[in-house]
Amino acid sequence: MDKKELIQRVSQRTNQDQKTVEEMLDATLEEIYESLKRSESVSIRNFGTFYIRAGRDQHSVFKFNPGQRLRQLFN
């Protein structure tokens, strides 16, 4: 699924117009980016946690730890 399809599906599920959903998704992603830039983890209940760890040669390593619900879906 790409961003456009995600917007369409959320729009249908929430009965919101696609422009509103796109703005909300963009704002959400921007806040996640900004938090990660500040080395803050981002936890979304029942989904998982995004975080960054220092890797070799001062490179950042991006990590995702799935939440319980996501783990249960894939056992």
All heavy atoms as a GROMACS GRO file, in nm:
protein
  629
    1MET      N    1   0.085  -0.116   0.000
    1MET     CA    2   0.000   0.000   0.000
    1MET      C    3   0.091   0.124   0.000
    1MET      O    4   0.186   0.130   0.077
    1MET     CB    5  -0.088  -0.002   0.125
    1MET     CG    6  -0.164   0.126   0.144
    1MET     SD    7  -0.275   0.140   0.287
    1MET     CE    8  -0.269  -0.010   0.373
    2ASP      N    9   0.060   0.218  -0.083
    2ASP     CA   10   0.134   0.344  -0.084
    2ASP      C   11   0.055   0.452  -0.010
    2ASP      O   12  -0.055   0.428   0.040
    2ASP     CB   13   0.170   0.387  -0.227
    2ASP     CG   14   0.048   0.413  -0.314
    2ASP    OD1   15  -0.066   0.420  -0.263
    2ASP    OD2   16   0.066   0.430  -0.436
    3LYS      N   17   0.115   0.570   0.000
    3LYS     CA   18   0.053   0.678   0.076
    3LYS      C   19  -0.085   0.715   0.021
    3LYS      O   20  -0.180   0.736   0.097
    3LYS     CB   21   0.146   0.800   0.075
    3LYS     CG   22   0.092   0.917   0.153
    3LYS     CD   23   0.188   1.033   0.147
    3LYS     CE   24   0.130   1.156   0.213
    3LYS     NZ   25   0.218   1.272   0.199
    4LYS      N   26  -0.097   0.720  -0.110
    4LYS     CA   27  -0.224   0.758  -0.171
    4LYS      C   28  -0.336   0.660  -0.133
    4LYS      O   29  -0.446   0.701  -0.097
    4LYS     CB   30  -0.208   0.764  -0.324
    4LYS     CG   31  -0.332   0.808  -0.397
    4LYS     CD   32  -0.307   0.818  -0.546
    4LYS     CE   33  -0.432   0.859  -0.620
    4LYS     NZ   34  -0.409   0.870  -0.765
    5GLU      N   35  -0.305   0.532  -0.139
    5GLU     CA   36  -0.404   0.431  -0.104
    5GLU      C   37  -0.438   0.436   0.045
    5GLU      O   38  -0.554   0.420   0.085
    5GLU     CB   39  -0.356   0.291  -0.141
    5GLU     CG   40  -0.462   0.185  -0.121
    5GLU     CD   41  -0.419   0.047  -0.169
    5GLU    OE1   42  -0.312   0.035  -0.232
    5GLU    OE2   43  -0.494  -0.047  -0.143
    6LEU      N   44  -0.337   0.460   0.129
    6LEU     CA   45  -0.361   0.474   0.272
    6LEU      C   46  -0.456   0.589   0.299
    6LEU      O   47  -0.551   0.577   0.377
    6LEU     CB   48  -0.228   0.495   0.347
    6LEU     CG   49  -0.238   0.519   0.497
    6LEU    CD1   50  -0.303   0.400   0.568
    6LEU    CD2   51  -0.100   0.547   0.554
    7ILE      N   52  -0.433   0.701   0.234
    7ILE     CA   53  -0.520   0.818   0.250
    7ILE      C   54  -0.662   0.784   0.208
    7ILE      O   55  -0.759   0.819   0.276
    7ILE     CB   56  -0.464   0.938   0.171
    7ILE    CG1   57  -0.336   0.988   0.239
    7ILE    CG2   58  -0.568   1.049   0.158
    7ILE    CD1   59  -0.256   1.086   0.157
    8GLN      N   60  -0.678   0.715   0.096
    8GLN     CA   61  -0.811   0.677   0.049
    8GLN      C   62  -0.883   0.588   0.150
    8GLN      O   63  -1.001   0.609   0.181
    8GLN     CB   64  -0.802   0.606  -0.086
    8GLN     CG   65  -0.764   0.696  -0.200
    8GLN     CD   66  -0.734   0.620  -0.329
    8GLN    OE1   67  -0.714   0.498  -0.328
    8GLN    NE2   68  -0.729   0.692  -0.439
    9ARG      N   69  -0.812   0.490   0.203
    9ARG     CA   70  -0.873   0.396   0.298
    9ARG      C   71  -0.913   0.466   0.428
    9ARG      O   72  -1.021   0.443   0.482
    9ARG     CB   73  -0.778   0.281   0.327
    9ARG     CG   74  -0.762   0.185   0.212
    9ARG     CD   75  -0.672   0.071   0.252
    9ARG     NE   76  -0.646  -0.018   0.142
    9ARG     CZ   77  -0.585  -0.135   0.156
    9ARG    NH1   78  -0.542  -0.175   0.275
    9ARG    NH2   79  -0.562  -0.212   0.051
   10VAL      N   80  -0.824   0.550   0.480
   10VAL     CA   81  -0.855   0.622   0.604
   10VAL      C   82  -0.971   0.718   0.580
   10VAL      O   83  -1.059   0.733   0.666
   10VAL     CB   84  -0.730   0.695   0.659
   10VAL    CG1   85  -0.767   0.785   0.776
   10VAL    CG2   86  -0.624   0.594   0.700
   11SER      N   87  -0.973   0.782   0.465
   11SER     CA   88  -1.082   0.873   0.430
   11SER      C   89  -1.216   0.801   0.432
   11SER      O   90  -1.314   0.851   0.487
   11SER     CB   91  -1.054   0.934   0.292
   11SER     OG   92  -1.163   1.013   0.251
   12GLN      N   93  -1.220   0.683   0.374
   12GLN     CA   94  -1.344   0.604   0.372
   12GLN      C   95  -1.383   0.559   0.512
   12GLN      O   96  -1.500   0.566   0.550
   12GLN     CB   97  -1.328   0.482   0.281
   12GLN     CG   98  -1.320   0.517   0.135
   12GLN     CD   99  -1.284   0.398   0.047
   12GLN    OE1  100  -1.243   0.293   0.095
   12GLN    NE2  101  -1.297   0.416  -0.083
   13ARG      N  102  -1.285   0.515   0.590
   13ARG     CA  103  -1.311   0.464   0.724
   13ARG      C  104  -1.362   0.574   0.818
   13ARG      O  105  -1.446   0.550   0.904
   13ARG     CB  106  -1.185   0.401   0.782
   13ARG     CG  107  -1.204   0.339   0.919
   13ARG     CD  108  -1.075   0.275   0.968
   13ARG     NE  109  -1.046   0.155   0.893
   13ARG     CZ  110  -1.063   0.031   0.938
   13ARG    NH1  111  -1.107   0.012   1.061
   13ARG    NH2  112  -1.035  -0.073   0.864
   14THR      N  113  -1.311   0.696   0.801
   14THR     CA  114  -1.344   0.805   0.893
   14THR      C  115  -1.448   0.902   0.838
   14THR      O  116  -1.485   0.997   0.907
   14THR     CB  117  -1.217   0.884   0.930
   14THR    OG1  118  -1.162   0.941   0.811
   14THR    CG2  119  -1.116   0.795   0.999
   15ASN      N  120  -1.488   0.883   0.715
   15ASN     CA  121  -1.582   0.973   0.649
   15ASN      C  122  -1.530   1.116   0.643
   15ASN      O  123  -1.605   1.213   0.659
   15ASN     CB  124  -1.720   0.970   0.716
   15ASN     CG  125  -1.787   0.835   0.700
   15ASN    OD1  126  -1.782   0.775   0.592
   15ASN    ND2  127  -1.847   0.787   0.805
   16GLN      N  128  -1.399   1.130   0.626
   16GLN     CA  129  -1.334   1.261   0.610
   16GLN      C  130  -1.288   1.273   0.466
   16GLN      O  131  -1.259   1.174   0.400
   16GLN     CB  132  -1.212   1.272   0.702
   16GLN     CG  133  -1.245   1.264   0.849
   16GLN     CD  134  -1.318   1.388   0.897
   16GLN    OE1  135  -1.287   1.499   0.857
   16GLN    NE2  136  -1.415   1.368   0.984
   17ASP      N  137  -1.280   1.398   0.418
   17ASP     CA  138  -1.232   1.414   0.280
   17ASP      C  139  -1.082   1.382   0.275
   17ASP      O  140  -1.010   1.392   0.374
   17ASP     CB  141  -1.260   1.557   0.229
   17ASP     CG  142  -1.185   1.662   0.306
   17ASP    OD1  143  -1.233   1.703   0.413
   17ASP    OD2  144  -1.076   1.702   0.258
   18GLN      N  145  -1.037   1.342   0.157
   18GLN     CA  146  -0.900   1.297   0.141
   18GLN      C  147  -0.798   1.406   0.170
   18GLN      O  148  -0.690   1.379   0.223
   18GLN     CB  149  -0.878   1.241   0.000
   18GLN     CG  150  -0.949   1.108  -0.019
   18GLN     CD  151  -0.916   1.043  -0.152
   18GLN    OE1  152  -0.815   1.073  -0.214
   18GLN    NE2  153  -1.003   0.953  -0.196
   19LYS      N  154  -0.830   1.530   0.141
   19LYS     CA  155  -0.738   1.641   0.168
   19LYS      C  156  -0.712   1.655   0.317
   19LYS      O  157  -0.598   1.672   0.361
   19LYS     CB  158  -0.795   1.771   0.109
   19LYS     CG  159  -0.707   1.891   0.128
   19LYS     CD  160  -0.580   1.881   0.046
   19LYS     CE  161  -0.499   2.008   0.060
   19LYS     NZ  162  -0.362   1.990   0.015
   20THR      N  163  -0.817   1.644   0.397
   20THR     CA  164  -0.803   1.652   0.542
   20THR      C  165  -0.718   1.537   0.595
   20THR      O  166  -0.628   1.557   0.678
   20THR     CB  167  -0.941   1.652   0.611
   20THR    OG1  168  -1.015   1.765   0.564
   20THR    CG2  169  -0.930   1.655   0.762
   21VAL      N  170  -0.745   1.417   0.547
   21VAL     CA  171  -0.670   1.300   0.590
   21VAL      C  172  -0.523   1.315   0.551
   21VAL      O  173  -0.433   1.285   0.630
   21VAL     CB  174  -0.730   1.170   0.531
   21VAL    CG1  175  -0.640   1.051   0.558
   21VAL    CG2  176  -0.870   1.146   0.587
   22GLU      N  177  -0.497   1.363   0.430
   22GLU     CA  178  -0.359   1.382   0.386
   22GLU      C  179  -0.286   1.483   0.475
   22GLU      O  180  -0.170   1.461   0.514
   22GLU     CB  181  -0.355   1.429   0.241
   22GLU     CG  182  -0.213   1.446   0.188
   22GLU     CD  183  -0.208   1.483   0.041
   22GLU    OE1  184  -0.312   1.524  -0.016
   22GLU    OE2  185  -0.099   1.470  -0.016
   23GLU      N  186  -0.351   1.592   0.509
   23GLU     CA  187  -0.292   1.692   0.598
   23GLU      C  188  -0.260   1.633   0.735
   23GLU      O  189  -0.154   1.659   0.792
   23GLU     CB  190  -0.383   1.813   0.612
   23GLU     CG  191  -0.391   1.897   0.486
   23GLU     CD  192  -0.497   2.005   0.492
   23GLU    OE1  193  -0.570   2.014   0.593
   23GLU    OE2  194  -0.508   2.081   0.394
   24MET      N  195  -0.352   1.553   0.788
   24MET     CA  196  -0.331   1.490   0.918
   24MET      C  197  -0.216   1.389   0.912
   24MET      O  198  -0.132   1.384   1.003
   24MET     CB  199  -0.459   1.423   0.966
   24MET     CG  200  -0.573   1.519   0.992
   24MET     SD  201  -0.535   1.642   1.118
   24MET     CE  202  -0.538   1.540   1.262
   25LEU      N  203  -0.212   1.310   0.807
   25LEU     CA  204  -0.105   1.211   0.792
   25LEU      C  205   0.030   1.281   0.778
   25LEU      O  206   0.128   1.243   0.844
   25LEU     CB  207  -0.131   1.121   0.671
   25LEU     CG  208  -0.024   1.016   0.641
   25LEU    CD1  209  -0.003   0.924   0.761
   25LEU    CD2  210  -0.060   0.938   0.516
   26ASP      N  211   0.036   1.384   0.696
   26ASP     CA  212   0.161   1.460   0.679
   26ASP      C  213   0.207   1.521   0.810
   26ASP      O  214   0.326   1.517   0.844
   26ASP     CB  215   0.146   1.568   0.572
   26ASP     CG  216   0.140   1.512   0.431
   26ASP    OD1  217   0.179   1.396   0.409
   26ASP    OD2  218   0.096   1.586   0.340
   27ALA      N  219   0.114   1.578   0.886
   27ALA     CA  220   0.150   1.639   1.015
   27ALA      C  221   0.197   1.532   1.113
   27ALA      O  222   0.295   1.554   1.186
   27ALA     CB  223   0.029   1.714   1.072
   28THR      N  224   0.133   1.417   1.114
   28THR     CA  225   0.173   1.308   1.201
   28THR      C  226   0.314   1.260   1.168
   28THR      O  227   0.399   1.246   1.256
   28THR     CB  228   0.074   1.190   1.190
   28THR    OG1  229  -0.056   1.235   1.227
   28THR    CG2  230   0.115   1.073   1.277
   29LEU      N  231   0.340   1.238   1.041
   29LEU     CA  232   0.472   1.193   0.999
   29LEU      C  233   0.579   1.298   1.030
   29LEU      O  234   0.689   1.264   1.074
   29LEU     CB  235   0.473   1.159   0.850
   29LEU     CG  236   0.390   1.037   0.811
   29LEU    CD1  237   0.386   1.022   0.660
   29LEU    CD2  238   0.444   0.912   0.877
   30GLU      N  239   0.547   1.424   1.011
   30GLU     CA  240   0.643   1.530   1.040
   30GLU      C  241   0.678   1.532   1.188
   30GLU      O  242   0.795   1.550   1.225
   30GLU     CB  243   0.586   1.665   0.995
   30GLU     CG  244   0.690   1.772   0.975
   30GLU     CD  245   0.798   1.735   0.874
   30GLU    OE1  246   0.769   1.680   0.767
   30GLU    OE2  247   0.916   1.763   0.905
   31GLU      N  248   0.580   1.511   1.274
   31GLU     CA  249   0.606   1.507   1.418
   31GLU      C  250   0.693   1.386   1.454
   31GLU      O  251   0.782   1.395   1.540
   31GLU     CB  252   0.476   1.505   1.498
   31GLU     CG  253   0.403   1.638   1.495
   31GLU     CD  254   0.486   1.752   1.551
   31GLU    OE1  255   0.559   1.733   1.651
   31GLU    OE2  256   0.479   1.862   1.494
   32ILE      N  257   0.669   1.274   1.389
   32ILE     CA  258   0.753   1.156   1.412
   32ILE      C  259   0.896   1.185   1.368
   32ILE      O  260   0.991   1.156   1.441
   32ILE     CB  261   0.696   1.032   1.339
   32ILE    CG1  262   0.564   0.988   1.405
   32ILE    CG2  263   0.798   0.917   1.339
   32ILE    CD1  264   0.488   0.882   1.330
   33TYR      N  265   0.913   1.244   1.249
   33TYR     CA  266   1.048   1.279   1.200
   33TYR      C  267   1.119   1.371   1.299
   33TYR      O  268   1.236   1.349   1.332
   33TYR     CB  269   1.042   1.351   1.066
   33TYR     CG  270   0.984   1.273   0.951
   33TYR    CD1  271   0.916   1.339   0.849
   33TYR    CD2  272   0.997   1.136   0.941
   33TYR    CE1  273   0.863   1.270   0.742
   33TYR    CE2  274   0.943   1.066   0.834
   33TYR     CZ  275   0.877   1.133   0.734
   33TYR     OH  276   0.824   1.066   0.628
   34GLU      N  277   1.050   1.473   1.345
   34GLU     CA  278   1.112   1.570   1.436
   34GLU      C  279   1.151   1.505   1.568
   34GLU      O  280   1.257   1.535   1.624
   34GLU     CB  281   1.018   1.690   1.459
   34GLU     CG  282   0.999   1.777   1.337
   34GLU     CD  283   1.129   1.837   1.285
   34GLU    OE1  284   1.212   1.882   1.368
   34GLU    OE2  285   1.149   1.838   1.162
   35SER      N  286   1.067   1.417   1.620
   35SER     CA  287   1.099   1.348   1.744
   35SER      C  288   1.222   1.260   1.727
   35SER      O  289   1.312   1.258   1.812
   35SER     CB  290   0.981   1.262   1.791
   35SER     OG  291   0.874   1.345   1.829
   36LEU      N  292   1.228   1.187   1.617
   36LEU     CA  293   1.344   1.101   1.592
   36LEU      C  294   1.470   1.183   1.573
   36LEU      O  295   1.578   1.142   1.619
   36LEU     CB  296   1.318   1.011   1.471
   36LEU     CG  297   1.209   0.905   1.490
   36LEU    CD1  298   1.178   0.834   1.360
   36LEU    CD2  299   1.248   0.806   1.599
   37LYS      N  300   1.459   1.300   1.510
   37LYS     CA  301   1.576   1.388   1.495
   37LYS      C  302   1.629   1.432   1.630
   37LYS      O  303   1.750   1.454   1.646
   37LYS     CB  304   1.541   1.510   1.410
   37LYS     CG  305   1.541   1.484   1.262
   37LYS     CD  306   1.492   1.599   1.178
   37LYS     CE  307   1.555   1.731   1.205
   37LYS     NZ  308   1.505   1.838   1.116
   38ARG      N  309   1.541   1.443   1.730
   38ARG     CA  310   1.582   1.482   1.865
   38ARG      C  311   1.621   1.360   1.948
   38ARG      O  312   1.636   1.368   2.068
   38ARG     CB  313   1.468   1.558   1.935
   38ARG     CG  314   1.438   1.694   1.876
   38ARG     CD  315   1.338   1.772   1.961
   38ARG     NE  316   1.210   1.704   1.973
   38ARG     CZ  317   1.105   1.722   1.893
   38ARG    NH1  318   1.113   1.807   1.791
   38ARG    NH2  319   0.993   1.656   1.914
   39SER      N  320   1.634   1.247   1.881
   39SER     CA  321   1.669   1.118   1.946
   39SER      C  322   1.564   1.073   2.047
   39SER      O  323   1.594   1.001   2.142
   39SER     CB  324   1.806   1.127   2.013
   39SER     OG  325   1.905   1.150   1.917
   40GLU      N  326   1.439   1.114   2.027
   40GLU     CA  327   1.328   1.070   2.110
   40GLU      C  328   1.262   0.950   2.042
   40GLU      O  329   1.245   0.948   1.921
   40GLU     CB  330   1.224   1.181   2.125
   40GLU     CG  331   1.276   1.306   2.190
   40GLU     CD  332   1.176   1.420   2.186
   40GLU    OE1  333   1.074   1.412   2.115
   40GLU    OE2  334   1.203   1.520   2.253
   41SER      N  335   1.226   0.851   2.121
   41SER     CA  336   1.152   0.739   2.065
   41SER      C  337   1.006   0.781   2.045
   41SER      O  338   0.958   0.873   2.111
   41SER     CB  339   1.161   0.616   2.155
   41SER     OG  340   1.100   0.641   2.278
   42VAL      N  341   0.937   0.713   1.956
   42VAL     CA  342   0.796   0.741   1.929
   42VAL      C  343   0.718   0.611   1.947
   42VAL      O  344   0.740   0.515   1.874
   42VAL     CB  345   0.776   0.796   1.786
   42VAL    CG1  346   0.629   0.818   1.757
   42VAL    CG2  347   0.856   0.923   1.764
   43SER      N  348   0.631   0.608   2.046
   43SER     CA  349   0.551   0.489   2.075
   43SER      C  350   0.406   0.513   2.034
   43SER      O  351   0.347   0.613   2.073
   43SER     CB  352   0.555   0.456   2.224
   43SER     OG  353   0.685   0.419   2.262
   44ILE      N  354   0.355   0.422   1.956
   44ILE     CA  355   0.214   0.426   1.916
   44ILE      C  356   0.149   0.300   1.973
   44ILE      O  357   0.181   0.189   1.930
   44ILE     CB  358   0.199   0.433   1.762
   44ILE    CG1  359   0.271   0.558   1.709
   44ILE    CG2  360   0.051   0.432   1.723
   44ILE    CD1  361   0.279   0.565   1.559
   45ARG      N  362   0.064   0.321   2.071
   45ARG     CA  363   0.004   0.209   2.143
   45ARG      C  364  -0.060   0.110   2.047
   45ARG      O  365  -0.127   0.148   1.951
   45ARG     CB  366  -0.100   0.263   2.241
   45ARG     CG  367  -0.152   0.156   2.332
   45ARG     CD  368  -0.245   0.215   2.433
   45ARG     NE  369  -0.294   0.107   2.517
   45ARG     CZ  370  -0.338   0.123   2.638
   45ARG    NH1  371  -0.344   0.243   2.690
   45ARG    NH2  372  -0.380   0.020   2.707
   46ASN      N  373  -0.040  -0.016   2.074
   46ASN     CA  374  -0.091  -0.128   1.995
   46ASN      C  375  -0.028  -0.138   1.856
   46ASN      O  376  -0.068  -0.222   1.777
   46ASN     CB  377  -0.243  -0.126   1.981
   46ASN     CG  378  -0.312  -0.150   2.113
   46ASN    OD1  379  -0.267  -0.231   2.193
   46ASN    ND2  380  -0.420  -0.079   2.137
   47PHE      N  381   0.067  -0.053   1.826
   47PHE     CA  382   0.136  -0.063   1.697
   47PHE      C  383   0.284  -0.092   1.719
   47PHE      O  384   0.335  -0.192   1.673
   47PHE     CB  385   0.118   0.064   1.614
   47PHE     CG  386   0.176   0.052   1.476
   47PHE    CD1  387   0.113  -0.024   1.379
   47PHE    CD2  388   0.295   0.115   1.445
   47PHE    CE1  389   0.169  -0.038   1.253
   47PHE    CE2  390   0.351   0.102   1.319
   47PHE     CZ  391   0.288   0.025   1.222
   48GLY      N  392   0.354  -0.001   1.788
   48GLY     CA  393   0.494  -0.024   1.815
   48GLY      C  394   0.569   0.103   1.846
   48GLY      O  395   0.510   0.211   1.858
   49THR      N  396   0.701   0.088   1.856
   49THR     CA  397   0.788   0.200   1.892
   49THR      C  398   0.897   0.215   1.787
   49THR      O  399   0.963   0.118   1.749
   49THR     CB  400   0.852   0.176   2.030
   49THR    OG1  401   0.748   0.159   2.127
   49THR    CG2  402   0.941   0.292   2.070
   50PHE      N  403   0.916   0.339   1.742
   50PHE     CA  404   1.024   0.374   1.650
   50PHE      C  405   1.134   0.441   1.733
   50PHE      O  406   1.105   0.523   1.820
   50PHE     CB  407   0.977   0.475   1.545
   50PHE     CG  408   0.866   0.424   1.458
   50PHE    CD1  409   0.733   0.446   1.494
   50PHE    CD2  410   0.893   0.358   1.341
   50PHE    CE1  411   0.630   0.401   1.414
   50PHE    CE2  412   0.790   0.313   1.259
   50PHE     CZ  413   0.658   0.334   1.296
   51TYR      N  414   1.259   0.406   1.706
   51TYR     CA  415   1.369   0.472   1.776
   51TYR      C  416   1.496   0.463   1.693
   51TYR      O  417   1.503   0.388   1.596
   51TYR     CB  418   1.389   0.413   1.916
   51TYR     CG  419   1.418   0.265   1.920
   51TYR    CD1  420   1.549   0.219   1.933
   51TYR    CD2  421   1.316   0.171   1.914
   51TYR    CE1  422   1.577   0.083   1.938
   51TYR    CE2  423   1.343   0.035   1.918
   51TYR     CZ  424   1.473  -0.008   1.931
   51TYR     OH  425   1.500  -0.143   1.936
   52ILE      N  426   1.595   0.540   1.735
   52ILE     CA  427   1.723   0.546   1.664
   52ILE      C  428   1.834   0.512   1.763
   52ILE      O  429   1.833   0.558   1.877
   52ILE     CB  430   1.748   0.685   1.604
   52ILE    CG1  431   1.643   0.716   1.498
   52ILE    CG2  432   1.888   0.695   1.544
   52ILE    CD1  433   1.656   0.854   1.439
   53ARG      N  434   1.927   0.431   1.717
   53ARG     CA  435   2.045   0.398   1.796
   53ARG      C  436   2.169   0.436   1.716
   53ARG      O  437   2.168   0.430   1.593
   53ARG     CB  438   2.051   0.248   1.826
   53ARG     CG  439   1.942   0.200   1.916
   53ARG     CD  440   1.969   0.245   2.059
   53ARG     NE  441   1.867   0.195   2.148
   53ARG     CZ  442   1.782   0.270   2.215
   53ARG    NH1  443   1.784   0.399   2.201
   53ARG    NH2  444   1.693   0.218   2.294
   54ALA      N  445   2.273   0.473   1.787
   54ALA     CA  446   2.399   0.505   1.720
   54ALA      C  447   2.460   0.376   1.667
   54ALA      O  448   2.468   0.276   1.737
   54ALA     CB  449   2.494   0.572   1.817
   55GLY      N  450   2.500   0.382   1.542
   55GLY     CA  451   2.565   0.267   1.480
   55GLY      C  452   2.713   0.292   1.465
   55GLY      O  453   2.769   0.384   1.525
   56ARG      N  454   2.777   0.212   1.386
   56ARG     CA  455   2.919   0.230   1.360
   56ARG      C  456   2.945   0.357   1.281
   56ARG      O  457   2.861   0.402   1.204
   56ARG     CB  458   2.972   0.112   1.280
   56ARG     CG  459   2.972  -0.016   1.356
   56ARG     CD  460   3.035  -0.123   1.273
   56ARG     NE  461   2.948  -0.240   1.279
   56ARG     CZ  462   2.968  -0.351   1.216
   56ARG    NH1  463   3.071  -0.364   1.138
   56ARG    NH2  464   2.886  -0.451   1.230
   57ASP      N  465   3.062   0.413   1.300
   57ASP     CA  466   3.104   0.532   1.224
   57ASP      C  467   3.005   0.647   1.234
   57ASP      O  468   2.982   0.718   1.137
   57ASP     CB  469   3.130   0.496   1.078
   57ASP     CG  470   3.234   0.387   1.062
   57ASP    OD1  471   3.331   0.387   1.140
   57ASP    OD2  472   3.218   0.304   0.972
   58GLN      N  473   2.942   0.663   1.348
   58GLN     CA  474   2.849   0.772   1.375
   58GLN      C  475   2.726   0.771   1.282
   58GLN      O  476   2.664   0.873   1.260
   58GLN     CB  477   2.919   0.907   1.368
   58GLN     CG  478   3.026   0.924   1.473
   58GLN     CD  479   3.092   1.059   1.466
   58GLN    OE1  480   3.079   1.132   1.370
   58GLN    NE2  481   3.163   1.093   1.572
   59HIS      N  482   2.693   0.656   1.228
   59HIS     CA  483   2.572   0.643   1.149
   59HIS      C  484   2.455   0.608   1.240
   59HIS      O  485   2.472   0.539   1.340
   59HIS     CB  486   2.587   0.534   1.042
   59HIS     CG  487   2.675   0.574   0.930
   59HIS    ND1  488   2.809   0.543   0.927
   59HIS    CD2  489   2.649   0.644   0.818
   59HIS    CE1  490   2.862   0.591   0.817
   59HIS    NE2  491   2.767   0.654   0.748
   60SER      N  492   2.338   0.654   1.205
   60SER     CA  493   2.218   0.622   1.282
   60SER      C  494   2.158   0.492   1.233
   60SER      O  495   2.156   0.464   1.113
   60SER     CB  496   2.115   0.733   1.267
   60SER     OG  497   2.165   0.853   1.321
   61VAL      N  498   2.111   0.413   1.327
   61VAL     CA  499   2.043   0.288   1.295
   61VAL      C  500   1.897   0.304   1.336
   61VAL      O  501   1.867   0.331   1.453
   61VAL     CB  502   2.107   0.169   1.370
   61VAL    CG1  503   2.032   0.040   1.340
   61VAL    CG2  504   2.254   0.157   1.335
   62PHE      N  505   1.808   0.291   1.241
   62PHE     CA  506   1.666   0.308   1.267
   62PHE      C  507   1.607   0.174   1.308
   62PHE      O  508   1.629   0.073   1.243
   62PHE     CB  509   1.595   0.362   1.143
   62PHE     CG  510   1.645   0.497   1.103
   62PHE    CD1  511   1.753   0.511   1.018
   62PHE    CD2  512   1.587   0.612   1.154
   62PHE    CE1  513   1.802   0.637   0.983
   62PHE    CE2  514   1.634   0.737   1.120
   62PHE     CZ  515   1.741   0.749   1.034
   63LYS      N  516   1.529   0.176   1.415
   63LYS     CA  517   1.472   0.054   1.471
   63LYS      C  518   1.322   0.067   1.488
   63LYS      O  519   1.269   0.177   1.505
   63LYS     CB  520   1.534   0.025   1.608
   63LYS     CG  521   1.683   0.003   1.608
   63LYS     CD  522   1.715  -0.132   1.554
   63LYS     CE  523   1.862  -0.165   1.577
   63LYS     NZ  524   1.891  -0.302   1.548
   64PHE      N  525   1.256  -0.048   1.486
   64PHE     CA  526   1.113  -0.054   1.512
   64PHE      C  527   1.088  -0.176   1.598
   64PHE      O  528   1.131  -0.287   1.566
   64PHE     CB  529   1.033  -0.064   1.382
   64PHE     CG  530   0.886  -0.085   1.404
   64PHE    CD1  531   0.808   0.018   1.451
   64PHE    CD2  532   0.827  -0.207   1.380
   64PHE    CE1  533   0.672   0.001   1.474
   64PHE    CE2  534   0.692  -0.227   1.401
   64PHE     CZ  535   0.614  -0.122   1.448
   65ASN      N  536   1.019  -0.156   1.708
   65ASN     CA  537   0.982  -0.264   1.798
   65ASN      C  538   0.830  -0.278   1.792
   65ASN      O  539   0.758  -0.191   1.841
   65ASN     CB  540   1.029  -0.233   1.940
   65ASN     CG  541   1.005  -0.347   2.035
   65ASN    OD1  542   0.994  -0.461   1.993
   65ASN    ND2  543   0.994  -0.316   2.162
   66PRO      N  544   0.778  -0.385   1.730
   66PRO     CA  545   0.632  -0.397   1.716
   66PRO      C  546   0.562  -0.416   1.850
   66PRO      O  547   0.616  -0.477   1.943
   66PRO     CB  548   0.616  -0.522   1.629
   66PRO     CG  549   0.743  -0.597   1.641
   66PRO     CD  550   0.850  -0.498   1.674
   67GLY      N  551   0.441  -0.361   1.858
   67GLY     CA  552   0.359  -0.376   1.977
   67GLY      C  553   0.294  -0.514   1.982
   67GLY      O  554   0.301  -0.592   1.888
   68GLN      N  555   0.227  -0.542   2.094
   68GLN     CA  556   0.166  -0.674   2.115
   68GLN      C  557   0.065  -0.710   2.007
   68GLN      O  558   0.063  -0.822   1.960
   68GLN     CB  559   0.099  -0.680   2.252
   68GLN     CG  560   0.195  -0.704   2.365
   68GLN     CD  561   0.121  -0.727   2.495
   68GLN    OE1  562   0.023  -0.659   2.524
   68GLN    NE2  563   0.168  -0.821   2.574
   69ARG      N  564  -0.020  -0.616   1.971
   69ARG     CA  565  -0.123  -0.647   1.872
   69ARG      C  566  -0.060  -0.686   1.739
   69ARG      O  567  -0.102  -0.782   1.675
   69ARG     CB  568  -0.217  -0.529   1.854
   69ARG     CG  569  -0.330  -0.558   1.758
   69ARG     CD  570  -0.429  -0.445   1.751
   69ARG     NE  571  -0.531  -0.476   1.653
   69ARG     CZ  572  -0.614  -0.387   1.605
   69ARG    NH1  573  -0.613  -0.263   1.649
   69ARG    NH2  574  -0.703  -0.421   1.516
   70LEU      N  575   0.041  -0.612   1.698
   70LEU     CA  576   0.109  -0.642   1.572
   70LEU      C  577   0.180  -0.778   1.581
   70LEU      O  578   0.174  -0.858   1.486
   70LEU     CB  579   0.208  -0.531   1.539
   70LEU     CG  580   0.265  -0.527   1.399
   70LEU    CD1  581   0.155  -0.523   1.294
   70LEU    CD2  582   0.357  -0.408   1.383
   71ARG      N  583   0.241  -0.806   1.693
   71ARG     CA  584   0.307  -0.936   1.711
   71ARG      C  585   0.206  -1.050   1.704
   71ARG      O  586   0.233  -1.155   1.646
   71ARG     CB  587   0.378  -0.941   1.845
   71ARG     CG  588   0.503  -0.859   1.850
   71ARG     CD  589   0.562  -0.864   1.990
   71ARG     NE  590   0.654  -0.755   2.010
   71ARG     CZ  591   0.782  -0.769   2.036
   71ARG    NH1  592   0.831  -0.890   2.046
   71ARG    NH2  593   0.858  -0.666   2.053
   72GLN      N  594   0.089  -1.030   1.765
   72GLN     CA  595  -0.014  -1.134   1.764
   72GLN      C  596  -0.064  -1.160   1.623
   72GLN      O  597  -0.095  -1.275   1.589
   72GLN     CB  598  -0.130  -1.095   1.855
   72GLN     CG  599  -0.096  -1.104   2.002
   72GLN     CD  600  -0.208  -1.052   2.091
   72GLN    OE1  601  -0.303  -0.991   2.044
   72GLN    NE2  602  -0.194  -1.074   2.221
   73LEU      N  603  -0.072  -1.059   1.540
   73LEU     CA  604  -0.118  -1.077   1.403
   73LEU      C  605  -0.026  -1.168   1.324
   73LEU      O  606  -0.069  -1.242   1.235
   73LEU     CB  607  -0.131  -0.942   1.331
   73LEU     CG  608  -0.249  -0.856   1.371
   73LEU    CD1  609  -0.236  -0.717   1.307
   73LEU    CD2  610  -0.380  -0.920   1.329
   74PHE      N  611   0.104  -1.162   1.358
   74PHE     CA  612   0.204  -1.239   1.281
   74PHE      C  613   0.266  -1.350   1.363
   74PHE      O  614   0.354  -1.420   1.315
   74PHE     CB  615   0.311  -1.145   1.226
   74PHE     CG  616   0.257  -1.052   1.123
   74PHE    CD1  617   0.214  -0.925   1.159
   74PHE    CD2  618   0.243  -1.092   0.992
   74PHE    CE1  619   0.162  -0.838   1.064
   74PHE    CE2  620   0.190  -1.007   0.898
   74PHE     CZ  621   0.150  -0.880   0.933
   75ASN      N  622   0.223  -1.364   1.488
   75ASN     CA  623   0.267  -1.467   1.581
   75ASN      C  624   0.416  -1.488   1.572
   75ASN      O  625   0.476  -1.578   1.540
   75ASN     CB  626   0.190  -1.595   1.560
   75ASN     CG  627   0.196  -1.686   1.680
   75ASN    OD1  628   0.270  -1.662   1.775
   75ASN    ND2  629   0.117  -1.790   1.676
   0.00000   0.00000   0.00000
